[in-house]
Amino acid sequence: MAVAGCAITAMSNLTVNYHLSILCEADLPRYSRIPIGFHVSSVFDVTDDPVLGVNLVERVLEEPWHKNYDAYDGEGPLSWSKRWTLTNWGFLGVEIDGELCGACALAYNTDGIDMLENRGDLAVLWDI
């Protein structure tokens, strides 16, 4: 189901047309083809701040590393329905030129998801 379509013009005057849509469990094969590997060269440390309460301070790592969630067998979107009931999950996708290039999964009221603390008023951003 379509939610919105829009165009973004970057500083280089390049316009990108994108389409935001609500996905369903049947879209998970397309969702699973979006790679989730990235290079980590810095992290944010949380520090106390007298005005803001907390502050994020970037710290460059001495030894950068690569994280690739796709490398873990049985952990991707195609395995979720084998571990949990996805009835209360929501999926959003972004398409550019008809190709799914970004997506996220939101889990709500799902047994076995500890981050939800067995509460009915919490949702968790499970994947992005």
N, C-alpha and C positions, 0 to 999 in steps of 0.2 A: 504494500500500500504506500502510495506516495505521500510524503509529508510536506516537502518543500523543494523548490528548485531555486537556484540563485546563481549569480555570477560574481566573482571576486576579481577585481583588477589590482594586480600587484604594482609595486613601485616601478617595475620595468614596463608598465602599461600592457602587460600580458593578461588577457582575460581568461579565467578558467570557469567553465560552467559546471556546476555540480548538482547532484540530486540526492536529497536525504530521504530515506525511506524506512518504514518499519518492516523488518524481516520476520520470518517465522522459522520453525524448526526445519522445514523442508529446504531452507536456504543455507543450512549449515555446510553442505559440501562446497558451495561458493565461498562462504565465510572462511572455511578452513584453508583455502588457497592463498589467503593473505599472509605473507611471511611475518614472523614475530622474532626476528633476530636483530640485535643492535649492538653497537660498540659502546662500552662504558669507559669514559676517560675522566669523569668527575662524579662526585656525589654531593648531596646537601646534608650538612650537619645541622641539627636543631639546637639552638642556643637560647638562653633566657634573654628577654629584652624588656627593660623596665617600662617602656611605652606600649609596645605591641603585645607583650606577654611572651611571645616566641619569635624567633627570627631564623630564617634559613640562610646558611652561609655555605657557599660553594667551596668544595675542596677538590683540587686536582689530584688524581691518583698517581702514585709513582709508577705503578704497573697497570696500565689499562687492560681491559679484558673484553671478550665478546660473550654475550649472553644469547642463547638461541633456544627458545622454548619449543621450537619445532623439532629439536633433537630428542625430546623425551617421548618415547613410545607410549601410546595410550593416554596422552595427556591433552590432546587437542580437542577442538569443537566436535569432531565426529565421535568422540568417546563419551561426551557428557551424558547422553541419554542412557548409556549403559550403567552409569553411576548414580544418576539422579533423575527424578521426574521433572521434565522441563515445562510443565504446564504453567507455572508461575514465573517463567523467565521471559524477559523481553530482549529483543535484538534490534539494533539500529544499524543501518548501513549508509555509506556514502559512495555514490557512483560518479565517475567522470567518464564521459563518452561511452556510457553503457557498461563500463567495467567497474565491478566492486573493488574499491581501493582502500577502504577503511570500514571498520565495524566495531561494535561493542556489545557485550552481553551483560544484562542486569539480572541478578538472581533475587527472588523474593519468596518468602514463605516456603522454603525447600528443606525437607528433612535431610540431615547429613552435611549441611553447610554450616560449620561451627561459627563462622563470622556473623551469622544471623542471630546467634544467641537464643535460638528457639522462640524468637519474638515475631509477631505478625506485623510490626510497624517498622521493620528495617528492610532495606535492600542493599545489595552489595554490587559494586562494579566488578564483575567477575573477570572480564577480559576486555582488552582494548587493542 
